[in-house]
């Protein structure tokens, strides 16, 4: 499939855009953000999102899914449509990428969203639809936002962090992490310390680990957002490495963690957590799990805090 960027295509796109009434994003959501879902920077203005890419999408070739217009909204649900379109060889009408964002503005620096669209024909694993405008109908929200809120999973969210407020990103790490822990794995004798600053996690002794804990080379990550489901906590962390390679290190990691007694079990996944992620089960991209145990140091001091609970 090859995208035709001729003037005729541009005129068609402009004509179509002129017939659509664009919705507007909340003013508190506008700005430049780091997005956890694709480890990328996106820019949001009144009715447009730029940089929301689909990585290695087999059908959606030519990066037509980088720029989106706000097409319609109902409450917190926003339907966005790719600015550029493409058409199948057998079709005369252009198709566009459509997806539904169920948006929550958490603060002036952070927002989260659930991508509430079932994957359409030919777009798996991406939760988008590749449709003609005539197939969307007069109610885009009902057509595109086809995952009901009652079916949302705890892991079905992505995080936006405003790039201009980096110093305000850190938040207090989950209570169960506030301590000093070691693995019992001689092949990866890592330590985890969240006592020096309770909004940061420092991982040490990771040089022999085949898979880096929290996908960080220097071992320093910031806690930025958490949600809980029963006794499992899902936590997004932001990697402080100067550079990441998106192979062994990643800018965002989502971890599922659970504490029992003095032991924390966690799994990790680049970007966002995945459906049904469990602390004791490795994800396809995460590849491993980690088990950290608090050492018996009740009579010793660690930095200026009494371990094992930073108290």
Secondary structure, DSSP 8 states (H G I E B T S, - for coil): -----SHHHHHHHHHHHHHS------GGG-EEEEETTTTEEEEE-SSEEE----TT-SSSGGGTTSEEEEEEEETTEEEEEESS-B--TT-SS-EEEEEEEEEEE-SSSEEEEEE-----TT-TTSS-EEEEHHHH-S-HHHHH--S-GGG--TT--EEEEEGGGGGG------GGGSSEEEE--TTS--EEE-SSSTTEEEEES-TT-SS-GGG-SS-EEEEEEEEEETTEEEEEEEE--S---SSS--SEEEEEEEEETTEEEEEEEESS--TT--TTS--TTT--EEEEEE-S-TTSEETTEETTTT-
